[in-house]
Amino acid sequence: MNTTKLSSKGQVIIPKPLRLAHNWDVGQELIVVDFGDGVLLKPKTVFVVTDIENVASCLKYGGKAISIEDMELAIKKGIGEKYQ
């Protein structure tokens, strides 16, 4: 079992075997989750950088193209139906 101490500044040293096991290096950002009787440290994950082509390409549409005006009318109709 690995142990550590809380410093006067509220800092905790994560034992080296755990840092190595989780591939946590200097500067690793961690999320702290409070469980009442303890805390969980989880690595903060960074979203992969994407561009519009990567995102939009997953939204294939095979129907007839419609105009912005048609889209706005459909939205107004939907809002009207929801709040009547």
C-alpha positions in Angstrom: 0.0 0.0 0.0 1.3 3.4 -0.9 0.9 6.3 1.6 1.5 10.0 1.4 1.1 13.1 3.6 -0.8 16.3 3.2 1.5 19.3 3.3 0.8 22.6 5.1 -0.1 24.0 1.6 -2.7 21.2 0.9 -0.4 19.4 -1.5 -0.2 15.7 -1.8 2.6 13.7 -3.5 1.4 10.9 -5.6 3.8 8.0 -5.1 6.0 7.3 -8.1 4.8 3.7 -8.8 1.2 5.1 -9.2 2.4 8.0 -11.4 4.3 5.5 -13.6 1.4 3.1 -13.7 -1.0 5.8 -14.9 1.5 7.6 -17.2 1.1 10.8 -15.2 3.9 13.3 -15.9 4.7 16.7 -14.6 1.8 19.1 -15.4 -0.8 16.4 -15.6 -4.2 17.9 -14.8 -6.4 15.9 -12.5 -10.1 16.0 -11.7 -10.9 15.6 -8.0 -14.2 13.9 -7.3 -15.5 14.1 -3.7 -17.0 10.9 -2.3 -17.6 12.2 1.2 -15.3 9.8 2.9 -12.5 10.2 0.3 -11.6 11.6 -3.0 -10.9 10.1 -6.5 -8.2 11.6 -8.8 -8.9 11.1 -12.5 -6.9 12.5 -15.4 -8.5 15.4 -17.1 -8.9 14.3 -20.7 -8.4 16.7 -23.5 -10.7 16.6 -26.5 -9.0 15.7 -29.8 -8.7 18.8 -32.0 -11.1 18.5 -35.0 -12.1 20.6 -37.8 -15.5 21.1 -39.5 -14.9 18.5 -42.1 -14.3 15.9 -39.5 -17.5 16.8 -37.6 -19.8 17.5 -40.5 -18.8 14.4 -42.4 -20.5 12.2 -39.8 -23.8 14.0 -40.5 -24.5 12.7 -44.0 -27.9 13.7 -45.3 -29.3 12.0 -48.4 -32.5 14.0 -48.8 -33.4 17.0 -50.9 -31.7 20.2 -49.9 -33.9 22.8 -48.3 -33.4 26.5 -47.9 -32.7 28.5 -44.7 -36.2 30.0 -45.0 -37.7 26.5 -45.1 -35.6 25.6 -42.0 -36.8 28.7 -40.1 -40.4 28.0 -41.0 -40.1 24.4 -39.7 -38.5 25.7 -36.4 -41.3 28.3 -36.0 -43.9 25.6 -36.6 -42.3 23.2 -34.1 -42.1 25.9 -31.5 -45.7 26.9 -32.1 -46.9 23.3 -31.8 -44.9 22.8 -28.6 -46.4 25.8 -26.8 -50.1 25.6 -27.9 
